Amino acid sequence: MRPKRKQKLYLSLGLIALAAIAVGLTLYALRSNINLFFSPVQIAAGDAPFERQIRAGGMVKVGTVARNPESLDVAFVVTDYVDDLEVRYSGILPDLFREGQGVVVVGKLQSEGWLRADQVLARHDENYMPPEVAQALEDAGYTPEDYQDKAAEMGERMDAQQGASQ
C-alpha cells in the first residue's frame, strides 16, 4: 500500500472512531434523561422499570382522589379501563385536574406497585387527550368516542355536584 493511501485509511478510521465515541457518549448522557410512556396495562404486565423516571397516563378513576387535609399529599388511581395504577403526589395539582379526565404523571414506579409522581399534567379542554393516553386506551380496545363520552358525562356530573354544593 502506498504511503498516501495508507495515510487516508488511517484518517478515515480515526474519523469513524471519533464519530462512534461521540455517538456513544451522547447516548450515555441521554440515557438518564429519557422517560418513556407506559399505560397501566403495561405497568401491570411488568414492562415498566422500577425506580426510574417514567411517564404513565390514563383516566383518573372516579371516586379515588384522596387528599390529606393537613398537607398537599394526594393519592388517586389512573386507569385505562383494563388495569389501575395508584399514584401518590405531594404538591399542588393543576386547576384542570379532576376525576374522569385524562392525565399524564411523571414519576418513579415503586417496587410495591404504586407510582410516586413528581409532576401531574392535566388536559386543557374537554376534548383534549394526551396522545400517549389516547393510544393506550385505543390499545385497550376503547375508541376516542368512548372516553370522550365518559369525560363529558363526568364533567357534567362534577359541574352538577359543584352547583349543588354552592
N, C-alpha and C positions, 0 to 999 in steps of 0.2 A: 504494500500500500504506500502510495506517495505521501510525503510529509504534509502537503497541503490538504489532501483528502483526510488524512488522519487527524489533523487539526480541526477540520469541520465536523468530523464524527465526535470528537471529544466535546466540542462546543455544543453540538446538538444534544448529546447525552447529559451534559451539565444543565442545559436549559430545561430538559424534561424532568430531571431530578429536582431542580428548584421549583418547578411548577407543581410537582407531586407533593413536595414538602409544604408549599403554600396552601394547597387544597386540603391536605391533611390537618394542618394547624387551624384552618378556618372551620372545618367540620368539628374539630375537637372543641373549639371555642363556642360554637353554636349548640353543641350537644346539651349543655345545661340550660340553655335559654329556650329550647323548643318545648312547647306544651301542647300535646296532642289532644284532640277532642274524643271523648268516649261517651256513649249513651249508657243509661242504667243497665240495659241488657248486656252490653259488652263488659261492664264492670262486674256484674253478677257472674258472667262466664269466666272471669279471671284474666281478661285481656289487658286490664289497666295495671300499670306498675304502682307499687306501694311507695310512699314517702318521696314521690317525685311530683313536680308541678304538672297538673293536667287540667284540662277543661272538661266539664261534664254539663250536660244540659237535658232539658225536657220540660215538662209542665210541673208547676208547683201543685202538689196534690191537695185537694180541698180538705180542710179540717186538720191539717198537720202543722200549721205555723204555730209555734210555741215560743213566746217571748218571756224573758226573765224580767220582771218588773223592777228589779234592783240594779240591773246593768243593761248593757247593749247587746247581750247574748241572745241569739235567736236560733231555733232549730226548726227545720222544715224538711219535707220529703219531696224529692224530684222524681217524677215518674215518666216513663214513656208508654204507659198503659200495659206494659208487659212485666217489667221489674221496677222496683223502687230503690232509691238511694237516699239515705239520711244525710243531711247536710247540717253542719253546725258553723255558725258565723258569729263573729263579735264585731259589731260596728253598726253604722247607720245604713239601713237598706235604701235602695233607690226609691224615689217617690212613686214610681210606676210599678213597684213590686206588689203583687197580690196573688192570692190563691187562684188556681185555674189558668194562669198565664204562663207563657214561655219564659224561661230563664236559663242563663248560662252562668255557671260558677267556676271560678278558677281557684284551685287549692290542691291540697295533698290528700290522697287516699290513705286512710289509716288501716292497719292490719285487722282491726275489729270490723271493718266493712263500711265505715262512715267516712265522709269527706270533710276535712277541716278547710273551710273556704277562706281565702284571703280577699276575694273580690266577688261581688254578685252583680251581674249585668241583667237588666230587665229590658223588655221590649219598649218601643217608643209609641206605638199606637195599637189599636185593637187588631189590625190585620197583619202586623209585623210578627215574623217568627224568625229567630236566628237561623241562618241556612243549615248549620250543623244539626240543630234541633229538628228542623223540618225533615232533613234527610234521615235522621234516626227514627223519627216517627213513621215515615214512609217505609223504612226497612222493617218496622214492626207491624206493618200492614194497615196503617191508617192513612187516609187521604188528607190533603190540606183542608178540604171542606169539613171533615170530621172534627179536627181540632180547632178550626175557626168557629164552627158552630158551638163547640164546647166553651171556647173562650168568650164568645158573645153572650152565651147563656150565663156563664159565671159572672161576667161584667154586669149584666142586668141584675143578677141576684145580689151582688155586692152593693150596687147602687141602691137597690131597694132596702137592703139592711141598713145602709148609712142614712137613708132618708127616714126610716122608721126610728132610728136611734136619736135623731136630732129633733 
